[in-house]
Amino acid sequence: MTGGARAWVVSLAATVASAYALDATATAAGVAVVASGVLGDLGPRWALAVLAGSYAVWAWGLRSNLRANQALLTATGTSTNVLSKAAHDLARRHRTGPRAARVAAAAGYTATEVAKEVPYYAGAFGAAALTDPVTATGAMLFLAGANLGAAGYEYGLARLTRAFLRRRRYASFDTDWDPAAYLNGYYRTVEPDEVATIAFLVDALRGAERDRPVLFFGVGPTLHHVFAAAETASELHLGDYLPGNLAQIRRWLDRDPRAHDWRPFVRYTLRCEGDAEPTDEEVTAREELTRKKITDLVEVDAARPRPLPSRYATVVSAYCADSATADRATWARFMRHIGGLVEPGGLFVTAALRRCRGYTVAGRSFPSADVDEHDLRAVLRPDFAPPAIEVRQVPQQAAHGYGGIVLCHARRRTDPAAD
Ligand SMILES: C[S@@+](CC[C@H](N)C(=O)[O-])C[C@H]1O[C@@H](n2cnc3c(N)ncnc32)[C@H](O)[C@@H]1O
């Protein structure tokens, strides 16, 4: 079974189990409130007030669960509500940006939970209308009890989902990613993986077509790879999934004093290009050139088959698809979508953490697809000429969760059969 099919089967099973469990909990709580008689002396007005209050508690429980469900969807592609998953996946396919998918997932979930209320209303007020012992007040108290039971259930499910995600060690881009913590944790100095990556990138970009726009896909809050393309590109287009990441780049473009300092990376890039001792002026000049060439900051989602309307002569996507999911099938799909943005004959430069299951940012572990050079070769084979691949061991990065990286550049085939 593919990873995608498995996610649907798991979501469907979780939905069925969750529906029964919610039903049992809510009914038991409703019956308990009525049978205990604790609110038996309330008049209809107070019963109505209690019912309204119980909805507020239910909304609070549901809110916790919607957040946990979103984290689950982002990290694993599964959900405890299959309609929520369907809405989420559909939104990600057709709309740009994580917000649309988040809203769709929440709407799908909420619609199902509200629909589940209908039988309770029909049962409670039907009984009140048709039988003498059940009064309208009794029906309202039953519903209030059921709401409180449902609230407890939603909250409990949220805790369970979070505990599951913690056990699986996955943090979520939608809810847990902290761009500033990422920059502080990885980009204070040029660490060994970036020493290798930037040198590889500079070399690979010597084969890029000059004076054409270059796309950086999944750039995060970073610019350290972008400086290498500033001279070759006519324009630099930077895409990432999270608006918060793009906001960090915007700060740097706007010369905001809070912006990250990329000068050590610019200096190292210039060294890789052959300037043995770049001066401060040369570093500043490359920063300025890069600022001038960045003409587009755009939200992208690798889950979309065509993440952007145009294709590019050069696409750079480093530590994006592999660092966005723990599921290999999803990684392969993301790679096909990103690779699809390279025009025929164009250059694709990519990098991945090697055989890594998770990398840490501010003490939280984000998913990684556990891929290696063989996986990369296989995923590129249908659309790209045989790639140039280099594997680098970076044991110094072990504290971050990985000990190797795979660096790759490949040219997209021009023959229409392969396209
Ligand atoms: C580990 S960061 C790498 C950022 C940058 N390329 C670097 O080398 O530091 C992974 C990036 O993938 C992005 N990402 C996660 N899911 C994505 C998706 N579905 N589509 C595009 N980018 C995604 C995240 O927002 C994050 O910026």
The ligand as a Gaussian input file, in Angstrom:
#p B3LYP/6-31G(d) Opt

LIG

0 1
 C       14.736000      22.673000       7.201000
 S       13.918000      24.002000       6.437000
 C       15.089000      24.399000       5.151000
 C       15.105000      25.838000       4.817000
 C       16.291000      26.256000       3.915000
 N       16.190000      25.706000       2.595000
 C       17.607000      25.893000       4.553000
 O       18.422000      25.250000       3.874000
 O       17.831000      26.269000       5.691000
 C       12.587000      23.185000       5.600000
 C       11.718000      24.178000       4.893000
 O       10.707000      23.460000       4.180000
 C        9.549000      24.265000       4.188000
 N        8.378000      23.423000       3.910000
 C        7.718000      22.598000       4.745000
 N        6.663000      22.042000       4.130000
 C        6.658000      22.544000       2.869000
 C        5.796000      22.379000       1.757000
 N        4.747000      21.590000       1.809000
 N        6.073000      23.060000       0.632000
 C        7.161000      23.869000       0.559000
 N        8.006000      24.067000       1.580000
 C        7.759000      23.407000       2.727000
 C        9.512000      24.848000       5.591000
 O        8.716000      25.998000       5.677000
 C       10.985000      25.132000       5.817000
 O       11.298000      26.438000       5.448000

